Amino acid sequence: MNLGPAIEALKVPGGVVLYPTETMYGLGGRAEDASACARVNRLKGSPEKPQIVLVDSIPEWMSGSARQLAEAFWPGPLTLVVDAPPAFATGAWNVDGSIALRWSPHPVVGALVHAVGPITSTSANRHGHPPICSPRELTFSVDAVVDAGHLPLSEPSTMVDARSGQILRDGVRVEEIRVALADLVAMA
């Protein structure tokens, strides 16, 4: 699979690409690029909303329960909401100053993040429509497509606010994550 066009597209300000993850096709740009974050929302036809940021390791600055959950479930389909460091574009931030992070085990995501740094991720569909399973289903134009063929329909990642321990979205491995959260509360 040739990732060169996607890597080059991500290096351009405002560059947006379609790529596979372990749960579905993702749409995103560099997490430090505010114009890419805004363009993703325009392409999806969604209100200005933050996107998940994909990383390729546990950030050094991550601590506490967020680090413990990351060590237990990353790489994998767990998204952790943490206080945002200044390195990411405000387009990736939630209104409360937090950011949603995930380390995907998909080799394409790992290669893209390794090449250009953290990238944003949201499902590759119009706002309010179901996620796509194939690049042929994409209804808008992006700068590059990494085509991994048809992906089976999957649940999204489970999303946890690591600051409060609240599950914000049920998804893959949610029951295991509930147990880990209960253990963290018991140890506190």
C-alpha positions as CSV (number, residue, x, y, z in Angstrom):
1,M,0.0,0.0,0.0
2,N,1.5,3.3,-1.1
3,L,1.2,5.9,1.6
4,G,3.3,8.5,-0.1
5,P,0.4,10.6,-1.6
6,A,-1.4,10.7,1.8
7,I,1.8,11.7,3.7
8,E,2.5,14.5,1.1
9,A,-1.1,15.7,1.3
10,L,-0.9,15.8,5.1
11,K,2.2,18.0,4.9
12,V,0.3,20.7,3.0
13,P,-1.6,23.2,5.2
14,G,-5.3,22.2,5.2
15,G,-4.5,18.8,3.8
16,V,-7.2,16.2,4.5
17,V,-7.0,12.4,3.8
18,L,-9.2,9.3,4.1
19,Y,-7.5,6.3,5.8
20,P,-8.5,3.0,7.4
21,T,-8.5,2.4,11.1
22,E,-9.3,-0.8,13.1
23,T,-12.9,0.4,13.6
24,M,-13.8,2.3,10.4
25,Y,-12.5,4.7,7.7
26,G,-11.2,7.9,9.2
27,L,-11.0,11.4,7.9
28,G,-8.4,13.8,9.1
29,G,-5.4,16.1,8.8
30,R,-2.5,17.1,11.0
31,A,-3.6,17.8,14.6
32,E,-1.4,21.0,14.7
33,D,-3.1,22.4,11.6
34,A,-6.2,24.5,12.4
35,S,-7.2,24.8,8.8
36,A,-7.2,21.0,8.4
37,C,-9.5,20.7,11.4
38,A,-11.9,23.3,10.1
39,R,-11.8,21.7,6.6
40,V,-12.8,18.3,8.0
41,N,-15.8,19.8,9.6
42,R,-16.8,21.6,6.4
43,L,-16.4,18.5,4.3
44,K,-18.6,16.5,6.7
45,G,-21.1,19.3,6.9
46,S,-20.9,19.2,10.7
47,P,-20.9,22.1,13.1
48,E,-17.5,23.2,14.4
49,K,-16.6,20.3,16.6
50,P,-13.3,18.8,17.9
51,Q,-11.9,15.6,16.4
52,I,-10.1,12.7,18.0
53,V,-6.3,13.1,17.8
54,L,-4.4,9.9,16.9
55,V,-1.0,9.4,18.4
56,D,1.6,6.6,18.1
57,S,2.6,6.4,21.7
58,I,1.5,7.4,25.2
59,P,2.4,11.1,25.4
60,E,5.0,11.9,28.1
61,W,2.8,14.6,29.6
62,M,-0.1,12.1,30.2
63,S,-0.4,11.1,33.9
64,G,-2.8,9.7,36.5
65,S,-5.7,7.6,35.5
66,A,-5.3,8.6,31.8
67,R,-1.9,7.1,31.7
68,Q,-3.0,3.9,33.6
69,L,-5.9,3.4,31.1
70,A,-3.6,4.1,28.1
71,E,-1.1,1.6,29.4
72,A,-3.8,-1.0,29.8
73,F,-5.7,-0.5,26.5
74,W,-3.4,1.2,24.0
75,P,-2.9,0.7,21.2
76,G,-6.6,0.0,20.8
77,P,-10.1,1.3,20.4
78,L,-10.1,3.5,23.6
79,T,-10.4,7.3,23.2
80,L,-9.3,9.2,26.3
81,V,-10.4,12.8,27.0
82,V,-7.7,14.7,28.8
83,D,-6.7,18.3,29.3
84,A,-5.3,19.6,26.0
85,P,-1.6,20.5,25.7
86,P,-0.9,23.6,23.6
87,A,0.8,21.6,20.8
88,F,-2.5,20.8,19.1
89,A,-4.6,23.2,17.1
90,T,-7.6,24.7,18.9
91,G,-9.8,23.1,16.2
92,A,-9.0,19.8,17.9
93,W,-9.9,21.1,21.4
94,N,-13.2,20.7,23.1
95,V,-14.8,23.9,24.5
96,D,-13.7,22.9,28.0
97,G,-10.0,22.9,27.0
98,S,-9.8,19.1,26.7
99,I,-8.7,16.9,23.8
100,A,-9.7,13.3,22.8
101,L,-6.7,11.1,22.2
102,R,-6.4,7.6,20.8
103,W,-3.5,5.3,19.7
104,S,-4.8,3.1,16.9
105,P,-3.1,-0.2,16.3
106,H,-3.8,0.0,12.6
107,P,-0.5,0.0,10.6
108,V,-1.6,2.7,8.2
109,V,-2.5,5.1,11.1
110,G,0.8,4.3,12.7
111,A,2.8,5.0,9.5
112,L,0.9,8.3,8.9
113,V,1.4,9.5,12.5
114,H,5.1,8.5,12.4
115,A,5.6,10.4,9.2
116,V,3.7,13.7,10.0
117,G,2.9,13.7,13.7
118,P,-0.5,13.4,15.4
119,I,-3.5,13.4,13.0
120,T,-7.1,14.1,13.6
121,S,-9.8,11.5,13.1
122,T,-13.5,11.4,12.7
123,S,-15.7,9.0,10.8
124,A,-15.6,9.6,7.1
125,N,-19.2,10.4,6.4
126,R,-21.5,13.4,6.1
127,H,-22.8,14.6,9.5
128,G,-25.8,12.5,10.6
129,H,-25.1,9.7,8.1
130,P,-23.6,6.2,8.9
131,P,-19.9,5.7,8.7
132,I,-18.6,4.4,5.3
133,C,-17.1,1.0,4.9
134,S,-15.3,1.6,1.5
135,P,-13.6,4.6,-0.1
136,R,-16.1,4.2,-3.0
137,E,-18.9,5.4,-0.6
138,L,-17.1,8.7,0.1
139,T,-19.4,11.6,-1.0
140,F,-16.9,14.4,-1.0
141,S,-13.4,15.0,-2.3
142,V,-10.2,14.8,-0.2
143,D,-6.6,15.3,-1.0
144,A,-5.6,11.6,-0.8
145,V,-7.2,8.2,-0.1
146,V,-5.5,5.2,1.5
147,D,-7.7,2.4,0.1
148,A,-7.7,-0.8,2.3
149,G,-10.8,-2.1,0.5
150,H,-14.1,-2.9,2.3
151,L,-13.9,-2.7,6.1
152,P,-16.4,-4.7,8.1
153,L,-18.9,-2.5,10.0
154,S,-17.6,-2.1,13.6
155,E,-18.5,-0.3,16.7
156,P,-16.5,2.9,17.4
157,S,-13.9,3.3,20.1
158,T,-15.1,3.6,23.6
159,M,-14.6,7.2,24.8
160,V,-13.7,7.9,28.4
161,D,-13.3,11.3,30.1
162,A,-10.1,10.3,32.0
163,R,-10.5,13.4,34.2
164,S,-13.8,12.2,35.7
165,G,-13.8,8.5,34.8
166,Q,-17.1,8.9,33.0
167,I,-17.8,6.8,29.9
168,L,-18.9,9.3,27.2
169,R,-19.4,6.7,24.4
170,D,-19.9,3.0,24.6
171,G,-17.9,1.1,22.0
172,V,-15.4,-1.7,21.5
173,R,-14.3,-3.4,24.8
174,V,-16.6,-1.2,26.9
175,E,-17.2,-3.8,29.6
176,E,-13.4,-4.4,30.1
177,I,-13.0,-0.6,30.4
178,R,-15.8,-0.3,32.9
179,V,-14.0,-2.9,35.1
180,A,-10.7,-1.0,34.8
181,L,-12.4,2.3,35.7
182,A,-14.0,0.6,38.8
183,D,-10.5,-0.7,39.8
184,L,-9.0,2.8,39.4
185,V,-11.8,4.3,41.7
186,A,-11.2,1.5,44.3
187,M,-7.5,2.3,44.4
188,A,-8.0,6.1,44.8
